[in-house]
Amino acid sequence: MPFNIIPLFVVLFCSGCVALYPAQWEAITLKDELTGKETCRVRALSPIQTHSSFYPMVDMTDNQIRIGMHSPDENPLPVGDIKLRIDNQYGFLIKQEDMNYYLQPQIDISPQALVGYGRHLNHSNKSKLTELQLSFAAATAKALTSTSPYTVVSGEVAKKIFTQMLTGKFLDYRIMPTDQHSGTNGRYPLNADFLKALEVCDIDWYQ
């Protein structure tokens, strides 16, 4: 068999395989422009990252760990629903609509931000004001969920995934298709770079 045929044979043979590329896990610091709050995030980027590549992320917010997938920085799109699996263990289905409000980019819902509602707020009692703020929060959460550039999970599910990641070898992911992008799947290695990045962000466990 000619040598130049071998690479083509390998590509055809593995056309149905999960894409596995070498990746560098890194720790980055993000700053919320509204609140000034800084968050240390661990993420993995492939050397052949493209404008359509999704990448995994791990960080802490409000003392809770969250894990999921992020859309490309150059082309931030709503990720939608995802599936994560560590090695050959059971997988986790994470739905974008299930994300808690505090995981979304925050918005000011204080009375000062309710432009146009001033004359109503002046005559509202405390319970009415609270009700109005909760109504704005619910509407905001729903809107932000549908446009979030990442899909993550927190709570007990995140703790289980994180525990498996600490001792696992690979993170397999599947991005479900949406109206804005097609479905895709792949695999990232859980190597020494991952553990080192967690140490930089001081994420040794959940708090």
Salt bridges, closest charged atoms under 4 A:
GLU26 OE2 - ARG43 NE 2.80
ASP59 OD2 - ARG41 NE 2.94
ASP59 OD1 - ARG66 NE 2.53
ASP62 OD1 - LYS37 NZ 3.30
ASP73 OD2 - ARG43 NH1 2.70
GLU156 OE2 - LYS159 NZ 3.11
ASP172 OD2 - ARG85 NH2 3.81
ASP172 OD1 - ARG187 NE 2.60
